[in-house]
Amino acid sequence: MSQEVHVVRNQLGHYWGKSKAWVDGRDPRGVARVKHRDEGVNLLFELSAKDVDLRGEVIAVPVTERGEPVLEVSSIPLPATDAESAGDRPANTASTDSRIGNRTNDDAVKANDSTTHPE
């Protein structure tokens, strides 16, 4: 008798991961899995409520002797995350911009106060 678990797979062939992000299935240990199909359906419902473009399915997959799901790895690359995209920008850009913006705003407030309330 073969055991199986249920996983959520999207339209790109990516699987919902334990880290609450889509994974391609190369590391089956990182894929979220549930024992019962209805738990998977509930998970898919919650995910699709947050992402209306999601077209997913709950699939039953066999598990290895170690309890890891046997998955087909997606050939479509995962989209870049915000953290990976931030690596292209200098690290101090945001803090420098916000400091400049704050000084500008503070100067504008001071200038506005002195014109409306002469001493």
C-alpha positions as CSV (number, residue, x, y, z in Angstrom):
1,M,0.0,0.0,0.0
2,S,1.5,3.3,-1.1
3,Q,1.0,6.4,1.0
4,E,0.3,9.8,-0.6
5,V,0.1,13.4,0.4
6,H,-1.6,16.4,-1.2
7,V,0.2,19.4,-2.5
8,V,-0.9,22.7,-4.2
9,R,0.5,23.3,-7.7
10,N,-0.1,26.5,-9.7
11,Q,-0.5,27.0,-13.4
12,L,3.3,27.3,-13.9
13,G,4.0,24.0,-12.2
14,H,5.3,25.5,-9.0
15,Y,4.4,24.2,-5.6
16,W,3.3,26.1,-2.5
17,G,6.2,25.9,-0.1
18,K,6.5,25.6,3.7
19,S,8.2,29.1,3.6
20,K,4.9,30.5,2.3
21,A,6.3,31.1,-1.2
22,W,6.2,29.2,-4.5
23,V,9.0,26.7,-5.1
24,D,9.9,24.7,-8.2
25,G,9.9,21.3,-6.5
26,R,13.7,20.6,-6.7
27,D,13.8,20.3,-2.9
28,P,10.7,18.3,-1.9
29,R,11.4,18.9,1.7
30,G,10.5,22.6,1.2
31,V,7.1,21.8,-0.3
32,A,4.0,22.3,1.9
33,R,2.0,19.1,2.1
34,V,-1.2,18.0,3.8
35,K,-2.5,14.6,4.5
36,H,-6.1,15.2,3.5
37,R,-7.4,16.6,0.2
38,D,-9.9,19.0,1.9
39,E,-7.0,20.6,3.8
40,G,-5.3,21.2,0.4
41,V,-8.5,22.7,-1.0
42,N,-8.8,25.1,1.9
43,L,-5.2,26.2,1.4
44,L,-5.7,26.7,-2.3
45,F,-8.9,28.7,-1.5
46,E,-6.9,31.0,0.9
47,L,-4.1,31.5,-1.7
48,S,-6.5,32.3,-4.5
49,A,-8.3,34.9,-2.3
50,K,-5.0,36.7,-2.2
51,D,-4.0,36.2,-5.8
52,V,-7.0,36.4,-8.2
53,D,-4.7,35.3,-11.2
54,L,-3.8,32.0,-9.4
55,R,-4.9,28.9,-11.3
56,G,-4.0,26.1,-9.0
57,E,-4.9,22.5,-8.2
58,V,-4.5,20.1,-5.3
59,I,-2.8,17.0,-6.4
60,A,-2.1,13.7,-4.6
61,V,1.5,12.6,-4.9
62,P,3.2,9.5,-3.6
63,V,5.8,9.8,-0.9
64,T,9.3,8.1,-0.7
65,E,10.3,5.9,2.2
66,R,11.6,9.0,3.9
67,G,8.1,10.6,3.6
68,E,9.1,13.2,1.0
69,P,6.7,13.8,-1.9
70,V,7.7,12.6,-5.3
71,L,7.3,15.7,-7.5
72,E,7.8,16.8,-11.1
73,V,10.2,19.7,-11.1
74,S,8.8,22.8,-13.0
75,S,10.7,23.8,-16.1
76,I,9.5,27.4,-15.7
77,P,11.8,29.5,-13.6
78,L,10.5,31.0,-10.4
79,P,9.9,34.8,-10.6
80,A,12.5,37.0,-8.9
81,T,11.6,38.0,-5.3
82,D,11.8,41.6,-4.1
83,A,14.9,40.7,-2.0
84,E,16.7,39.5,-5.1
85,S,15.7,42.5,-7.1
86,A,17.0,44.8,-4.3
87,G,20.4,43.4,-4.9
88,D,20.7,45.4,-8.1
89,R,20.4,48.7,-6.2
90,P,22.9,50.3,-3.9
91,A,22.1,49.4,-0.3
92,N,22.0,52.9,1.0
93,T,19.9,54.5,-1.7
94,A,16.6,54.3,0.2
95,S,18.0,55.6,3.4
96,T,19.8,58.5,1.6
97,D,16.6,59.4,-0.3
98,S,14.5,59.4,2.8
99,R,16.9,61.5,4.7
100,I,17.0,64.1,1.9
101,G,13.2,64.0,1.7
102,N,12.9,64.5,5.4
103,R,15.2,67.5,5.4
104,T,13.3,69.0,2.5
105,N,10.0,68.5,4.3
106,D,11.4,69.9,7.5
107,D,12.7,73.0,5.7
108,A,9.4,73.5,4.0
109,V,7.5,73.4,7.3
110,K,9.9,75.9,8.9
111,A,9.6,78.2,5.9
112,N,5.8,77.9,6.0
113,D,5.7,78.6,9.8
114,S,7.9,81.7,9.5
115,T,5.7,83.2,6.7
116,T,2.4,82.6,8.4
117,H,3.4,83.5,12.0
118,P,5.8,86.5,11.9
119,E,7.7,87.0,15.2
